Amino acid sequence: MAHSSPGKEHTYCHLIDTIKDGTIKFFNPEKLNDPRYDKLPLSIRVLLESAIRNCDGFYTKEEDVQNILDWQQQQSKAEVPFSPARVLLQDFTGIPAMVDLAAMRDAVAKHGVDPGLINPKCPTDLIVDHSLQIDFSKCAIQNAPNPGGGEGSRPSRPPPRSGSQCGGQKGSCGKASCSEPPSSPGRPPTSVQQIENTPLLCPFHLKPVSEPETALKNQEMELIRNKERLQFFKWCSKAFKNVNVVPPDVGAVHQVNLEYLSQVVQLEGGVLYPDSVVGTDSHTTMINGLGILGWGVGGIESEAVMLGQPVSLTLPRVVGCKLLGSIHPLATSIDIVLGITKHLRQAGIDGRFVEFFGPGVCQLSVPDRTTIANMCPEYSATVSYFPVDQVTIKHFTKTNFSPEKLELFESYLKAVKLYRSYEDSSQDPEYSEVIEINLSSMVPYVSGPKRPQDRVAISNMKEDFQSCLDEKVGFKGFHVSKEKQQRTVPFTHCGQEYSLCHGSVVIAAVISCTNNCNPSVMLTAGLLAKKAVEAGLVVKSYIRTSLAPGSGMVTHYLSTSGVLPYFKQLGFEVIGYGCATCVGNTAPLPEPVVDAIKQGELVACGVLSGNRHFEGRLCDCVRANYLASPPLVVAYAIAGMVGIDFEKEPLGVTSEGREVFLQDIWPSREEVQQIEEATVISSIFKELRGRMQKGNAFWNQIECSDSVLFPWDHKSTYIRPPSFFSKLTKEVSRPPSIENAHVLLFLGDNVTTDHISPAGSISRTSPAAKYLQSKRLTPRDFNSYGARRGNDAVMTRGTFASVKLHNRLIGKTGPKTLHIPSGQTMDVFEAAERYQRDGVPLVILAGKHYGSGNSRDWVAKGPYLMGVRAVIAESFEKLHRRQLLGAGIAPLQFESGENADVLELSGKETFNIELPENLSPNQQLTVKTSEGKSFHVTALFDDHTDITCFKHGGLLRFVARTFL
């Protein structure tokens, strides 16, 4: 941010203090001599310091400072600005942000304005980490470049993990012998076409790919597939000031943020101030575990911050979460995470800050805290904040901070009272409310099978899964009839006979997400794998296993501790660095497995150590997905099913017939901590810093233009100038009323951003696929929606393309809708395109919690470009409501007690909504239908900033006009 420099002209220059012999300055709120400051939660003190330092009388006013200081009276009332220290982008959401800025340069240049003025004013880090796809895993036959999945794609056969050589051929996969069917005439044995469409070859007669080679091949494919995007990122790093691009193969965005970018205290121009961040990655909140205030925002909001606009937020209520008791020795940080998640979700803390205090906090390591902080979106909090204490400072002694720097930071934090000593309860602030949680009550849990908030103790897992089969289809139930529940489907895989039943595990992924930032959890999984191998246990070869660490740091300590080879022996090979399984980039399941699941209509299961698992997200045919800690992912992979009682039933049986129980091989907490202390050392962080500085050869060799304006390639299917700035004028016209609008979609409750925004692979029958095919691309070249996020034509066609979308206009799930004038059922995009061609505005009808889930920019941009003018729902997820406003779509809420059913709306009417010229916050509007009905809705504009943004046609156009 363009931070205000201390000087005599500054409104709060009298608060300037000095440190280190007067050579370094800082704003000290203590010098206000106001007793209210000591009572403020520490997270609110960070907001106050930012407002004081950035008080310029325009974006931030003295009134804002006073409102924050008067937090006890102004919470949930006053709207205040917050200027974070930096912005964090990952490439999936970062590329549309940077494309928009590049297009904004074009737009202002057309008005005679210097395009070089369009630069991020706030330091921006863009981490290229979301491009990774699992093309290579375990054996070369299954490792054809992933065509992007989707309907019509045929998964390749995976290899076995160990055993004698197949057919006695040198370099074969090593499994039981089998007969080799003849290859297709005129087609080489290893052709991609052979692998994709005619799986006739024995998959064991190709050379196995070693684990290091697996990672390298995935990385190579990532770089080749995304060369065009990487060239754009390279141009951004050169053309824009204040932009730092972290190249691929360094680490996942949240890992790089935690291990490299985080400063705790920023020192700029001789001024100290607290580090803070807003980011487009859903894991941005992890940083709060380090005492750094930060949360996730949409791509549009991040662009505004990049250009100098503060984040606008209503002063939040702050829930004090008091931790008591001692941690159970068998509980991992995930158990603590899910336990706290359940407590806070039940407390109903939507949109609030959570701040942890109490004697139990000292028992949590910094990795524990970041893991807990990561989950705050799941209980709808904005942040889960752990103030800096002695544990935090001790953690940073293991990193690249010098003792002198840490001493400076600690002195500053103590001077401004942003440092906590939990033993001294007199330091406890006054919170909006206090929730007490006893850590000793936390026992091992998993979460699922459809939602992260549905926790199940592993001791109750068998009974709970049975009840899920019995229950009606809903948040947990699958409604499988009693006669079908015992169904078992045999199949042959890799020359061996297997069988699947309800509850069989087919995906087990230790992925780049919540847990790999916590060494104790990953080491527990590794030690469990070691003990399992030593006990003679194996994982069935058909289970899709993978290990995607968040950074080289994780691989380093897993290797140093000696557990990585045991992961590999169980099939958990390192497939690369970046988000993979959790964003839908998993490789296809073996064809016999898919056939068996479909034949038996089985509820197959995936188990992953992430924090996102909406139904069908991993794979369409895997209906039950459970979140679990990494060691439990390994345990369930070995067991091969989720319907197991670990306390009473063996995890597996050795080749000698000996039963092995989970408690026999579960490592003790002391054992894990001992290895953690011996392996997680400062050299790990130095290794990451080396990767950051070195980059990789491919990235270093990429060439790009030195021009101020980006040289768009109009043949490109990756990077396209979006149409948000078309017909941009200096003057702002009144937004027209919505007249004779048709309903594009008639939706129910809990429509998530997964249902709305494009993510994962591109289905071969989708409108996006048709567009790409029109550009002469084959399915192999489709890549993923995330990779093509810089192409509005692809992303708009992928909006509402989820197979899980339930549209009441057609009465079933799928990416279809009814084009009401013609009565035809068609793809959602094709209907929207037809409406736009006819000049018909569109609205969406929805139920409760519209837009819950991950923060995504295309969740609003897509509907806007489809022609949606308003969404009428019972309630909205707060961030998504702001995203709609940022895209120029009106979020309208039914009156209390009313909804589409109560009002007897069919969705086939036309709607008229009068928008007055002088809109006011939360104004009541009247909606009239073609059937003669009339009802009221509330326009969810929080303040005049929202209204101004809406009148400009969205935040991007508003920001662009500030330069005209």
QUILINFEN-V540762 format. One record per helix or strand of 3 or more residues. SS is the DSSP state (h for helix, s for strand). FROM is the first residue (numbers start at 1). LEN is the number of residues. Records with the same first field share a line. If there is no record, write none. Layout:
BEGIN
SS = FROM-LEN, FROM-LEN
END
This chain:
BEGIN
h = 13-3, 29-4, 35-5, 42-12, 62-8, 71-4, 91-20, 115-3, 140-3, 192-6, 211-15, 227-13, 253-9, 284-7, 299-8, 333-15, 359-5, 366-14, 390-7, 403-13, 425-3, 439-3, 458-13, 482-4, 515-3, 519-16, 552-9, 564-6, 581-3, 591-10, 630-10, 662-4, 669-11, 682-13, 697-5, 723-3, 753-4, 767-8, 779-3, 792-7, 828-10, 858-9, 878-10, 944-8, 955-7
s = 16-4, 24-4, 79-4, 86-5, 124-4, 243-4, 265-4, 271-4, 276-4, 293-4, 311-4, 318-7, 353-5, 383-3, 433-6, 445-3, 455-3, 488-6, 496-6, 504-7, 544-4, 605-4, 624-4, 738-9, 816-4, 824-4, 842-4, 868-6, 890-5, 911-3, 924-6, 934-6
END
